[in-house]
Structure formats: structure tokens, C-alpha cells
């Protein structure tokens, strides 16, 4: 009975040892497969991210517009001696904010006081000219703008309604006027725009501040990448992952089959074999 029990224990020990070796081998194989899949997923994500940031331009760009004008005139009727002019740079970190082949909407936002002077001003013209780095004119436009009309009764009611906010400086009597300078501006790749000169053709206009807004109009693939980022990311990363997996499987299969990459050169048939010279005595 003791010998039989010993044989059973030895056999059980062998089974446990074989099971542990099998589990260890499977764990090692699973770790290798998981590491390889993680590496492929990381490469697929990196490739998609590199493509996205190199292909997609910046969607919006905003910069303040600072106007300057002459005030050394002798006429007592006008404080401004020249039209307000602003020189706006279209460069950021030594790179152009405009991408070649991409259409942009360029607008000017004016923060204007709702004063009697601006109300009497009516319509005013805004002239915009884009220049290249060598000083050449690339594009030009002229657009009009004006304050929103409000009747005296409506203005009085609004003032009475917001009187506490006006007295506590929470709100101000002002309007935001947005003027579209270019509806679909496309930069010239041979002469890119680096500077925009914005001029208001009025000497009586009153402005708190101004802001130049540039919005990209995406179409085609850029439209899908920008407005459907999650779906585009899933499709892009999955496509890269499948491509990398197929490429690795083909390479691994070629390695297993032992295909010789450097075959031995075949001897030309035109070369005559070496002949044996037999001598007879």
C-alpha cells in the first residue's frame, strides 16, 4: 500500500509540475502577445496623431487690433487727422497662421460705445489689404458696417431696465459690431500673406477695442476629421493597426518559411565544363 501511495504521489507531482510548466509557458506567450499588440496599438495611434497634426490646420485664430492715427491737425472740428489704421501680423512663432489651399473667413469685431457720435455716424467703410513678406499686395477688400438701430423709446426702456447694472458697472452701453472682411480667403502659396492692414475710413468713429477673427472653412477629409473626431480617430487607428498587423504577419510568415533572401548565383550554361585531359602512353 505504501509503494502504491508513493507512485500516486510521484505521478501527481509530475502532473503538477507539467501543469505549472504549461501555465508558465502560456503566461509567457500571453505576455509576449499582449506586449506586441500594445506596441502595434501605440504605433497606430502615433501614426494617426502625426498625420492629424501635420494635415489639420488651426481652426481659429484671434488677435487684437490696435489702431493708430495722427492727432496733430490744426482743424478744431475733428480730433483725428487721419483714418484709424492697424497693422496686424498674420504670423505666430515665425509661422504663418494660414495654410495653403485652405479657405478662411476673416472678420473684424468692433466694440463700440452706443454714443450719439457713433449713432450719427451711420455706415462706415473698412478697407483691408494683405501684404506678403516682400511688401507686395496679395488681396484687398472693402466692407461696410454700422451700429444696430434702436428707437428712442426702446433705448429709454432698455436704460431703465438695466439701470442698476449700468450704475454698478456690471453692464455698459455698447454694441459689438462684426464685419466680414473676407468670406473665403485662400492664401497664395507663391506669395503668402504675412501682414494685414485694416483701415477704417472714418475720422469720427469711436472704438473701445477691436479683434481680428480668422475661422477655417473645412471641407472633405478635414471636415470629417474636425467635426467627427471620435469616429475619425477610431477609423484611423483601426486602419493603421490592421495594416501594421498584416505587415508583421507577412514578415513573420516569410521568416518561418525560411525564404532565402540571397539565393546562390546560377552557373551559366554557356560556360564549358572543365575537361579532363587523358594521356596515353
C-alpha positions as CSV (number, residue, x, y, z in Angstrom):
1,X,0.0,0.0,0.0
2,X,2.9,2.4,0.8
3,X,4.5,1.7,-2.5
4,X,1.3,2.3,-4.4
5,X,0.7,5.6,-2.5
6,X,4.3,6.7,-3.3
7,X,3.7,6.0,-7.0
8,X,0.5,8.0,-6.9
9,X,2.2,10.9,-5.2
10,X,5.1,10.9,-7.7
11,X,2.7,10.8,-10.6
12,X,0.7,13.6,-9.0
13,X,3.9,15.6,-8.6
14,X,4.7,15.1,-12.2
15,X,1.3,16.2,-13.3
16,X,1.5,19.3,-11.1
17,X,5.0,20.1,-12.5
18,X,3.8,19.7,-16.1
19,X,0.8,21.9,-15.4
20,X,2.9,24.6,-13.8
21,X,5.3,24.5,-16.8
22,X,2.3,24.7,-19.2
23,X,0.9,27.6,-17.3
24,X,4.2,29.4,-17.2
25,X,4.7,28.9,-20.9
26,X,1.2,30.1,-21.6
27,X,1.7,33.1,-19.4
28,X,5.0,34.0,-21.2
29,X,3.3,33.6,-24.5
30,X,0.3,35.7,-23.4
31,X,2.7,38.5,-22.1
32,X,4.6,38.5,-25.4
33,X,1.3,38.7,-27.4
34,X,-0.1,41.4,-25.2
35,X,3.2,43.4,-25.4
36,X,3.2,43.0,-29.2
37,X,-0.4,44.1,-29.5
38,X,0.2,47.1,-27.2
39,X,3.2,48.1,-29.3
40,X,1.1,47.9,-32.5
41,X,-1.7,49.9,-31.0
42,X,0.8,52.6,-29.8
43,X,2.4,52.8,-33.3
44,X,-1.0,53.0,-34.9
45,X,-2.0,55.8,-32.5
46,X,1.3,57.6,-33.1
47,X,0.9,57.4,-36.9
48,X,-2.6,58.8,-36.8
49,X,-1.7,61.6,-34.4
50,X,1.3,62.6,-36.6
51,X,-0.9,62.6,-39.7
52,X,-3.7,64.6,-37.9
53,X,-1.4,67.4,-36.6
54,X,0.5,67.7,-39.9
55,X,-2.6,67.7,-42.1
56,X,-5.1,69.7,-40.0
57,X,-4.6,73.5,-39.9
58,X,-5.6,75.6,-36.9
59,X,-9.3,76.1,-36.9
60,X,-9.5,79.6,-35.3
61,X,-7.1,82.4,-34.8
62,X,-7.7,85.6,-32.9
63,X,-5.5,88.7,-32.4
64,X,-6.2,92.2,-31.0
65,X,-6.2,95.1,-33.5
66,X,-4.5,98.2,-32.2
67,X,-5.4,101.3,-34.3
68,X,-3.2,104.4,-34.6
69,X,-3.9,107.8,-36.2
70,X,-2.5,111.3,-36.3
71,X,-3.7,114.0,-33.9
72,X,-1.5,116.9,-34.8
73,X,-4.1,118.6,-37.1
74,X,-5.0,122.2,-36.9
75,X,-8.7,121.8,-37.6
76,X,-10.8,122.2,-34.4
77,X,-13.7,120.3,-35.8
78,X,-12.0,116.9,-35.8
79,X,-9.7,115.3,-33.3
80,X,-8.5,112.7,-35.7
81,X,-6.2,114.0,-38.5
82,X,-6.2,110.6,-40.3
83,X,-8.2,107.4,-40.6
84,X,-7.6,104.8,-37.9
85,X,-5.1,102.2,-39.3
86,X,-3.9,99.0,-37.8
87,X,-1.1,96.7,-38.9
88,X,-1.9,93.1,-38.0
89,X,0.6,90.3,-38.2
90,X,-0.5,87.0,-39.7
91,X,2.5,85.2,-38.2
92,X,2.7,83.2,-35.0
93,X,6.0,81.8,-33.7
94,X,7.6,82.6,-37.1
95,X,5.0,80.5,-38.9
96,X,2.0,81.7,-40.9
97,X,-1.4,81.1,-39.3
98,X,-2.8,80.5,-42.8
99,X,-2.5,77.1,-44.5
100,X,-2.1,76.9,-48.3
101,X,-5.2,75.7,-50.1
102,X,-7.4,76.2,-47.0
103,X,-10.3,78.7,-47.2
104,X,-10.8,81.1,-44.3
105,X,-13.4,83.5,-43.1
106,X,-11.8,86.7,-41.8
107,X,-14.0,89.0,-39.7
108,X,-13.4,92.1,-37.6
109,X,-15.1,92.6,-34.3
110,X,-15.5,96.2,-33.1
111,X,-16.5,97.0,-29.6
112,X,-18.1,100.4,-30.0
113,X,-19.9,102.7,-27.4
114,X,-23.5,103.3,-28.1
115,X,-22.8,107.0,-28.2
116,X,-24.6,109.8,-30.1
117,X,-21.5,110.3,-32.2
118,X,-21.5,106.7,-33.4
119,X,-25.3,106.8,-34.0
120,X,-24.9,109.9,-36.1
121,X,-22.0,108.3,-38.0
122,X,-24.2,105.8,-39.7
123,X,-22.4,103.5,-42.1
124,X,-18.6,103.4,-42.3
125,X,-16.2,101.6,-44.6
126,X,-13.4,99.2,-43.6
127,X,-10.6,98.6,-46.1
128,X,-8.4,95.5,-45.6
129,X,-5.2,94.9,-47.6
130,X,-3.0,91.8,-47.2
131,X,0.7,92.0,-48.0
132,X,3.4,89.4,-48.5
133,X,6.8,89.4,-46.8
134,X,8.4,91.4,-49.7
135,X,5.8,94.1,-49.4
136,X,3.6,93.0,-52.4
137,X,-0.1,93.3,-52.2
138,X,-1.8,89.9,-52.1
139,X,-5.5,90.7,-51.6
140,X,-7.8,93.6,-50.8
141,X,-11.4,94.1,-49.7
142,X,-13.7,96.9,-48.7
143,X,-16.7,96.2,-46.4
144,X,-19.3,98.4,-44.6
145,X,-20.5,98.4,-41.1
146,X,-22.8,100.3,-38.7
147,X,-24.4,100.1,-35.3
148,X,-27.7,98.4,-34.8
149,X,-30.6,100.8,-34.9
150,X,-32.6,101.4,-31.7
151,X,-35.5,103.8,-31.4
152,X,-35.5,106.4,-28.7
153,X,-38.4,104.7,-26.8
154,X,-36.6,101.3,-27.0
155,X,-33.3,102.8,-25.8
156,X,-35.1,104.6,-22.9
157,X,-36.8,101.4,-21.8
158,X,-33.5,99.5,-22.0
159,X,-31.7,102.1,-20.0
160,X,-34.4,102.0,-17.3
161,X,-34.4,98.2,-17.2
162,X,-30.6,97.9,-16.9
163,X,-30.1,101.0,-14.8
164,X,-28.9,99.0,-11.7
165,X,-26.4,97.2,-13.9
166,X,-25.2,100.4,-15.5
167,X,-24.8,102.1,-12.1
168,X,-22.8,99.2,-10.7
169,X,-20.6,99.0,-13.9
170,X,-21.7,95.4,-14.5
171,X,-23.0,96.3,-18.0
172,X,-22.1,99.1,-20.4
173,X,-23.9,100.9,-23.2
174,X,-22.0,99.4,-26.1
175,X,-22.5,97.2,-29.1
176,X,-20.4,94.5,-30.8
177,X,-20.2,95.1,-34.5
178,X,-18.9,92.2,-36.6
179,X,-17.8,93.0,-40.1
180,X,-16.9,90.2,-42.5
181,X,-13.7,91.2,-44.3
182,X,-13.2,88.1,-46.4
183,X,-15.7,85.3,-46.9
184,X,-13.4,82.7,-48.4
185,X,-9.8,83.8,-48.3
186,X,-7.3,81.4,-49.7
187,X,-3.6,82.2,-49.2
188,X,-1.3,82.2,-52.2
189,X,1.4,79.5,-51.8
190,X,3.9,81.5,-54.0
191,X,3.3,84.8,-52.1
192,X,1.9,84.0,-48.6
193,X,0.4,86.8,-46.6
194,X,2.3,87.9,-43.6
195,X,0.6,91.2,-42.7
196,X,-2.9,92.7,-42.9
197,X,-3.5,96.4,-42.9
198,X,-7.0,97.3,-41.6
199,X,-8.2,100.9,-42.1
200,X,-11.5,102.4,-41.0
201,X,-12.4,105.2,-43.5
202,X,-13.9,107.5,-40.9
203,X,-12.5,110.2,-38.7
204,X,-15.4,110.4,-36.3
205,X,-15.7,106.7,-35.3
206,X,-15.3,105.8,-31.6
207,X,-14.0,102.3,-30.7
208,X,-13.3,100.6,-27.4
209,X,-11.4,97.7,-28.8
210,X,-11.1,95.6,-31.9
211,X,-10.4,91.9,-32.6
212,X,-9.5,90.1,-35.8
213,X,-11.0,86.6,-36.1
214,X,-9.9,84.0,-38.6
215,X,-12.1,80.9,-39.0
216,X,-11.2,77.9,-41.3
217,X,-13.9,76.5,-43.5
218,X,-13.2,72.8,-43.6
219,X,-14.3,70.6,-46.5
220,X,-13.8,67.0,-47.5
221,X,-11.5,64.9,-45.2
222,X,-10.7,67.9,-43.0
223,X,-14.4,68.4,-42.4
224,X,-14.7,64.8,-41.2
225,X,-11.6,64.9,-39.0
226,X,-12.7,68.2,-37.3
227,X,-16.4,67.6,-36.8
228,X,-16.3,63.9,-36.1
229,X,-13.1,63.5,-34.1
230,X,-14.1,60.3,-32.2
231,X,-15.2,58.4,-35.3
232,X,-12.2,59.6,-37.3
233,X,-9.8,58.5,-34.6
234,X,-11.4,55.1,-34.3
235,X,-11.3,54.5,-38.0
236,X,-7.8,55.9,-38.4
237,X,-6.2,54.0,-35.5
238,X,-8.0,50.8,-36.5
239,X,-6.9,51.1,-40.1
240,X,-3.3,51.6,-39.0
241,X,-3.5,48.7,-36.6
242,X,-4.8,46.3,-39.2
243,X,-2.2,47.4,-41.7
244,X,0.7,47.0,-39.2
245,X,-0.7,43.6,-38.1
246,X,-0.9,42.3,-41.7
247,X,2.6,43.6,-42.4
248,X,4.0,41.9,-39.3
249,X,2.2,38.6,-40.1
250,X,3.6,38.6,-43.7
251,X,7.1,39.3,-42.4
252,X,6.8,36.6,-39.7
253,X,5.4,34.0,-42.2
254,X,8.2,34.8,-44.6
255,X,10.7,34.3,-41.7
256,X,9.1,30.9,-40.7
257,X,9.1,29.6,-44.3
258,X,12.8,30.3,-44.5
259,X,12.7,32.1,-47.8
260,X,16.2,32.7,-48.8
261,X,16.7,36.4,-49.5
262,X,20.1,35.9,-51.1
263,X,19.9,32.9,-53.5
264,X,23.1,31.3,-54.8
265,X,24.1,32.5,-58.3
266,X,23.2,30.0,-61.0
267,X,26.1,28.9,-63.1
268,X,25.7,29.9,-66.8
269,X,25.1,27.1,-69.2
270,X,27.4,28.7,-71.8
271,X,30.4,28.1,-69.6
272,X,32.0,24.9,-70.8
273,X,32.8,22.3,-68.1
274,X,36.4,21.6,-67.3
275,X,37.7,18.8,-69.4
276,X,39.9,16.0,-68.3
277,X,43.0,15.6,-70.4
278,X,43.8,11.9,-70.7
279,X,47.3,11.0,-71.8
280,X,48.1,7.6,-73.3
281,X,51.4,6.2,-73.4
